[in-house]
Amino acid sequence: MSLIPSTFNRNRSIFDPFSLDVWDPFRDFPSVFSELSIPRSEFAKETEEFANARIDWKETPEAHVFKADLPGVKKEEVKVEVEDGRVLYISGERRREKEEKNDTWHRVERSSGQFRRSFRLPENSKVDQVKASMENGVLTVTVPKEEVKTLDVKAVEISG
């Protein structure tokens, strides 16, 4: 059920149990979208939601681990690259489902479009040993770390 009163959200009733729309206070303001003759709501459904793919980055004692939720994306549609020495790029695209002339769409909420994220890896990253795997729509990229060399402390005798 929508928590936004119907006076703010003209398209939905407050009692609409199927309403998951979030009220956008900037919906009617002029923007770059209007200059491009692209309705903001259409543009948002196509790119905004998927363009910023959510990625977690955690560091363990052995590696840096990146996890991205990419439901509906095949591993062939994802690219993992290391460029410029220590910049990790994760990119891909989820394509829109083909529309058939006989289909009647009642709601389109799944996002589609391209995404590209980049991360500057720390100096202790072994960029030549990066591994990636994809299982159940979750991409996992593992970047092993070099062992931090501890300096041996040597006592120096003071003469004099």
C-alpha positions in Angstrom: 0.0 0.0 0.0 1.3 3.4 -0.8 2.2 5.6 2.1 2.0 8.8 0.1 -1.4 10.5 0.2 -3.2 10.7 -3.1 -3.0 14.5 -3.2 0.8 14.1 -3.8 0.6 11.2 -6.1 -2.0 11.9 -8.7 -1.8 8.5 -10.4 -2.4 6.3 -7.4 -4.9 6.1 -4.6 -3.7 5.8 -1.0 -5.6 2.5 -0.8 -4.1 1.0 -4.0 -2.6 -2.3 -2.7 -0.5 -2.7 -5.9 1.1 0.7 -5.7 4.8 0.5 -5.2 5.6 3.9 -6.8 7.6 6.4 -4.9 6.5 10.0 -5.0 9.1 12.1 -6.8 8.9 15.7 -5.7 10.9 16.8 -8.8 8.8 15.0 -11.4 7.2 18.1 -12.8 10.3 20.4 -12.7 12.1 21.1 -16.0 15.3 19.2 -16.3 17.9 17.9 -18.8 15.4 15.2 -19.7 12.9 17.7 -21.0 15.5 19.3 -23.1 16.2 16.0 -24.7 12.5 15.4 -25.3 12.7 12.3 -23.2 10.0 11.9 -20.5 11.9 11.5 -17.1 9.8 8.6 -16.0 10.6 6.6 -19.2 14.2 7.4 -18.9 14.3 6.5 -15.3 12.8 3.1 -15.9 15.2 2.4 -18.7 18.5 3.4 -17.2 18.7 5.0 -13.8 17.8 2.0 -11.7 20.3 -0.3 -13.5 23.0 2.2 -14.4 24.2 2.3 -10.8 24.5 -1.4 -10.1 25.0 -1.9 -6.4 28.4 -3.5 -5.5 29.7 -4.5 -2.1 33.5 -4.3 -1.5 35.0 -6.1 1.5 38.6 -6.6 2.4 39.7 -9.9 4.0 43.2 -10.7 5.2 43.8 -12.5 1.9 41.9 -10.5 -0.7 39.6 -7.7 -1.8 36.2 -9.2 -2.6 33.6 -7.4 -4.8 30.0 -8.7 -5.0 27.4 -7.4 -7.5 23.7 -8.4 -7.6 23.0 -8.7 -11.3 19.7 -10.7 -11.6 18.7 -11.6 -15.1 22.2 -10.9 -16.5 24.2 -13.7 -18.1 27.9 -14.0 -17.4 28.5 -13.5 -21.2 26.9 -10.0 -20.8 29.3 -8.9 -18.0 32.8 -7.7 -18.5 35.5 -7.5 -15.7 38.7 -5.6 -16.6 41.7 -4.2 -14.8 43.1 -1.1 -16.6 45.7 1.6 -15.9 47.5 -0.7 -13.5 45.1 -0.8 -10.6 41.6 0.3 -11.8 39.0 -2.5 -11.7 36.1 -2.0 -14.1 32.8 -4.0 -13.9 30.4 -3.4 -16.8 27.5 -5.0 -18.6 24.1 -4.6 -20.0 20.6 -6.1 -19.3 18.6 -5.9 -22.5 14.9 -5.0 -22.6 12.5 -7.9 -23.3 11.2 -7.8 -26.9 7.7 -6.6 -27.2 5.3 -8.7 -29.3 2.4 -6.9 -31.1 -0.1 -9.2 -29.4 1.2 -8.6 -25.8 -0.5 -6.3 -23.4 1.8 -4.9 -20.8 0.2 -3.9 -17.5 3.3 -2.9 -15.6 7.0 -2.6 -16.4 9.2 -2.4 -13.3 12.3 -4.4 -14.1 15.1 -2.2 -15.1 17.3 -2.5 -18.2 20.2 -0.7 -19.6 24.0 -0.5 -19.3 26.1 -0.2 -16.2 29.8 0.5 -15.6 31.5 0.8 -12.2 35.2 1.4 -11.5 37.3 1.0 -8.3 40.8 2.0 -7.7 42.6 -0.9 -6.1 45.1 -0.5 -3.3 48.8 -1.0 -4.0 48.9 -4.4 -2.3 46.5 -5.9 -4.9 47.7 -8.7 -7.2 46.1 -7.4 -10.4 47.5 -10.3 -12.4 45.6 -12.8 -10.3 42.0 -11.4 -10.4 39.3 -14.0 -10.5 35.6 -13.6 -11.3 32.7 -16.0 -11.0 28.9 -15.7 -11.4 26.3 -17.8 -9.6 22.6 -17.2 -9.2 22.8 -13.6 -10.5 25.6 -12.6 -8.2 29.0 -11.6 -9.6 32.0 -12.2 -7.3 35.3 -10.7 -8.2 38.3 -11.6 -6.0 41.5 -9.6 -6.0 44.2 -11.4 -4.0 46.5 -9.2 -1.8 50.2 -9.3 -1.5 51.5 -10.1 2.0 52.6 -7.1 3.8 56.2 -7.5 4.5 57.1 -6.7 8.0 60.5 -5.2 8.5 62.9 -7.0 10.7 64.0 -4.8 13.6 67.8 -4.8 14.1 69.3 -3.2 17.1 72.2 -0.8 16.2 74.9 -0.4 18.8 75.8 3.1 19.5 79.5 3.8 19.7 81.1 6.5 21.5 
